[in-house]
Amino acid sequence: MVDWCWICGTSGLSVASYEHFLIPGRCFGVDPDMGAVEAVLWMPIMAPVISLMAIGQAYSHFGTMRELRRNGHDYHLLVLGDSHSGKSTLAAQWRRANRTLDVESRIASLLPSVDDPTTIREAATLSAFLTKVDGIPCRVLVWEFTAPEIFENHSHELILQAIGGTVHGFLICFGMDSQASLDNAVLTQSQSKALCQAGNLPMMLCGTKYDLKKKSGRVVSQSSVKKIAHHLELPYQCIDGRSASQANKVVRSLLTTMNRRWKPTIVG
């Protein structure tokens, strides 16, 4: 709480009294009921003050962006899907399209003192890669879990503990050759919300095996995926998971959203 005005030193103010120095005539202890002429006379004084405040905020913003572009982000990305979802193929394509990082070193640097009293980490397939999105280096530690089984076998609290207590984004995968796989993805999306302790986290729905023709195995249409994604209020993409360019487009799109979500709070 602010109890004084940094312009004129008047005491006894609260945050709710910010009009004291933002509205002409309410600073320097002047009677707020002053006339229009007196108020106009104060405007040449107030304009430079407000301009300096704006310049200070802009300088702080650009300083933060410089730090981000130099240090980048460390992300925990959860990739969830059943055995027909093609999630492992996606992760392999990300490593192919980007610089692969050593998983053990990432674990050691990100989770130096976190214990996993269960077999949750053993149930995860771990990979890591480095890419640049909007000029910001993103070091991504990917946790692949078979879902919804992971939520049925372990509590959300234990899952969070095992991965270090932080999730920055979700990619929920399903195979377009199986309606059951899409149904599992919808269930997984609902269960994943319990891990979003910091609010609405970036999440995307991704259908793989889109390259299959209807006659050769694809049973889920893009229109049905669009309808479900709209209902869940999620972005979605339908791709050929064996294509490195398409797989990389998915993760870059998600990382762009993650950068916007976490920009104010994560540096280095």
Buried (B, 14 or more C-beta within 10 A) or exposed (E): EEEEBEEEEBEEBEEEBEEBBEEBBBBBEBEEEBEEEEBEEBEEEBEEEEEEEEEEEEEEEEEEBEEBEEEBBBBBBBBBBBEBBBBBBBBBBBBEBBEEBEBEEBBEEBBEEEEBEBEBBEBBBBBBBBBBBBEBBBBBBBBBBBBBBBBEBBEBEBBBBBBBEBBBBBBBBBBBBBEEBBBBBBBBBEBBEEBBEEEEBBBBBBBBBBBBEEEEEBBBEBEBBEEBBEEBEBBBBBBBBBBBEBBBBBBBBBBBBBBEBBBEEBBE
